[in-house]
Amino acid sequence: MKGWAAVSDFDGTITLRDVGDHLLLHYGFADRKTIEESYSLKVRVEDFMKRAFAGAALSEAVIADFVRSKVRTRPGFREFILFCERSKVPFEIASGGVDLYADPFFRKHGVKVKSFFGKAKVVKGGIRITYPFLRSTTLSAFKASRVARFKRAGRRVVFFGDGPNDLKAASLADKVYAAGRLLKLCRERGVPASRLTDFKKAASFITRNA
Ligand SMILES: [Mg+2]
């Protein structure tokens, strides 16, 4: 046994609210109904993001300022990153979110984490999003593949998530911390999951089960 690895979603998991949704709602580029519909298991988050941001006329500076002033981080996140570094637990983030808001977020916390985010480019009248790491797969399958990859390498995997598109990854993980819609889905489908409140709990879980 080579020990643990950790894979995490970003929006609504590392942050307390989905940053993409929060931005779209705050600046009036989407309404609550549209956002709610994007959480159907049938909707691909990556397709929703591309569509929703195509008409979102926001500059890099506005987004960076929004991240600094409005985005709240789940307790224990920074400590967990430092714990993983100290304990040699590989940690990575697989996200349908975008670099435009992730980069200022990690700068604010002064941490560097291996991560997969969409690439966002400010263009005339909106933001163009691509997901180079997805190629022909879906985001949901990609997240699951990151968990599977660590398992093949002989590690146990703790997974953190909050959305329907985290369900596949959660069902492959050895330990799941879930919030929001994912927690509900796990309960409905018999996938064992603990409620994600504070990342510190995951650090003590890994230490206890090393
Ligand atoms: Mg999420």
Boltz pocket constraint, residues with backbone or C-beta under 6 A from the ligand:
constraints:
  - pocket:
      binder: B
      contacts: [[A, 9], [A, 10], [A, 11], [A, 12], [A, 13], [A, 18], [A, 161], [A, 162], [A, 163]]
      max_distance: 6.0
